[in-house]
Amino acid sequence: MKRFIFAVLIVCICLSLSGCSHEHTFDTWSASPEKHWHVCTECGEKSDEGKHSTNEENMCTECGAGVYLNDDGSASIYTYDEQGSMLEQTEYGADGEMYYRRRFVNEYYEDGNPKSVTEYEYDILNESDDDILVGETKFLPCENPENGEVYMSESTTYDEDGSKVCMTYDEQFNVLSVMNYDAEGNVVLSERYEYEYDAEGNYTKETIYKNDVISGEVIYSRDEDGTVYESAHIYYDENGEVEKEIHYDTFGNEIA
């Protein structure tokens, strides 16, 4: 009998020693409607599991997740990184089962400004059980930004059929270009935007090109305070010839 007990003790000790012995490391919290936990980035083991304790703004005071519980049992959970950018949005049905998830991978420059955001999506209605890449945004440092927190950016959104739309923006987040590609990577439509400003930095003119042919212009007239009192919208046909011109007042009413 003593030998049996001793053998059992040896087995238990061996099992405990064979477990994860390294110091767990983790980046952020994971969360469900009821609780939160850490997942070790090296071994995948769960730790620090606990129940949510939310404040008046539905934010968990320990893990920082947004926890929104509905009367019918459904729930929405939002998790964030240390910079406050969203990491994951998860939707649960009244049965407690997850049916939708958006996941974000955020990268930052050394100064803390965002460098890129990659977005993945899972929907129970999709045929795939994996997260699908749906969008990417890159923030590119400007040579002469107005302040250190402003970057030019480019974004790409992906469709289920393999087509995609790529957009670029200036440091003021005005659209510079829009490129539409089919599933084979061929350009279906290209749009280009040009802007002109006055000495105070206000718009004076916006020009749009489609497939390198002018398609529209907006000319702004401003008073001494910089307020737009009239804007002229000029439309061009596919040959670059003026098709029509419409003028609007400050409130968007058409001027005869």
Residue pairs with C-beta under 8 A, 6 or more apart in sequence:
20 40
20 43
20 45
22 42
22 43
24 38
24 40
24 42
24 43
24 45
24 47
25 40
25 41
25 42
26 38
26 39
26 40
26 41
26 47
27 41
27 81
28 79
28 80
28 81
28 82
28 87
29 36
29 37
29 38
29 63
29 64
29 65
29 79
30 36
30 37
30 38
30 39
30 79
31 37
31 52
31 60
31 63
31 65
31 67
31 77
31 79
31 90
32 77
32 90
32 92
33 67
33 69
33 75
33 77
33 92
33 96
34 51
34 52
35 49
35 50
35 51
35 52
36 48
36 49
36 50
36 52
36 60
36 62
36 63
36 65
37 46
37 47
37 48
37 49
37 50
38 46
38 47
38 48
39 45
39 46
39 47
40 46
40 47
50 62
52 60
52 62
52 63
52 65
52 67
53 60
53 61
53 62
54 60
54 61
54 67
55 61
58 66
58 67
58 68
59 65
59 66
59 67
60 66
60 67
63 79
64 79
64 80
65 77
65 78
65 79
65 80
66 76
66 77
66 78
66 79
66 80
67 75
67 77
68 75
68 76
68 77
68 78
69 75
70 76
72 94
73 93
73 94
73 95
73 96
74 91
74 92
74 93
74 94
75 91
75 92
76 89
76 90
76 91
76 92
77 88
77 89
77 90
77 92
78 86
78 88
78 89
78 90
79 86
79 87
79 88
80 86
80 87
81 87
81 106
83 106
83 108
83 112
83 114
85 104
85 106
85 114
85 117
86 104
87 103
87 104
87 106
88 101
88 102
88 103
88 104
89 100
89 101
89 102
90 98
90 100
90 101
91 98
91 99
91 100
91 101
92 98
92 99
93 99
98 124
99 123
99 124
100 121
100 122
100 123
100 124
101 121
101 122
101 131
102 119
102 120
102 121
102 122
103 119
103 120
103 121
103 122
103 131
104 117
104 118
104 119
104 120
105 117
105 118
105 120
106 114
106 116
106 117
107 114
107 115
107 116
107 117
108 114
108 115
109 115
109 141
111 148
113 139
113 148
113 149
113 151
114 139
114 151
115 138
115 139
116 136
116 137
116 138
116 139
117 135
117 136
117 137
118 133
118 135
118 136
118 137
119 133
119 134
119 135
119 136
119 137
120 131
120 132
120 133
120 134
121 131
121 132
121 134
122 130
122 131
122 132
126 132
126 160
132 158
132 160
133 158
134 157
134 158
135 155
135 156
135 157
135 158
136 155
136 156
137 153
137 154
137 155
137 156
138 153
138 154
138 155
139 151
139 152
139 153
140 151
140 152
140 153
140 154
141 151
141 152
142 150
142 151
142 152
142 171
145 151
145 171
146 171
150 171
150 172
151 171
152 168
152 169
152 170
152 171
153 168
153 169
153 173
154 166
154 167
154 168
154 169
155 166
155 167
155 169
156 164
156 165
156 166
156 167
157 164
157 165
158 164
161 183
162 182
162 183
162 184
163 180
163 181
163 182
163 183
163 188
164 180
164 181
165 178
165 179
165 180
165 181
166 177
166 178
166 179
166 181
167 175
167 177
167 178
167 179
168 175
168 176
168 177
169 175
169 176
170 176
170 195
174 193
174 195
175 193
176 192
176 193
177 190
177 191
177 192
177 193
178 189
178 190
178 191
179 187
179 189
179 190
179 191
180 187
180 188
180 189
180 190
181 187
181 188
182 188
189 210
189 211
190 210
190 211
190 212
191 208
191 209
191 210
192 208
192 209
192 212
193 206
193 207
193 208
193 209
194 206
194 207
194 209
195 203
195 205
195 206
195 207
196 203
196 204
196 205
196 206
197 203
197 204
198 204
198 222
200 226
202 220
202 222
202 226
203 220
204 219
204 220
204 222
205 217
205 218
205 219
205 220
206 217
206 218
207 214
207 216
207 217
208 214
208 215
208 216
208 217
209 215
213 236
213 238
213 239
213 240
214 236
214 240
215 235
215 236
216 233
216 234
216 235
216 236
217 232
217 233
217 234
217 236
218 231
218 232
218 233
218 234
219 231
219 232
219 234
220 228
220 230
220 231
221 228
221 229
221 230
221 231
221 232
222 228
222 229
223 229
227 250
228 250
229 249
229 250
230 247
230 248
230 249
230 250
230 255
231 247
231 248
232 245
232 246
232 247
233 245
233 246
233 247
233 248
234 242
234 244
234 245
235 242
235 243
235 244
235 245
235 246
236 242
236 243
237 243
246 254
247 254
247 255
248 254
248 255
249 255
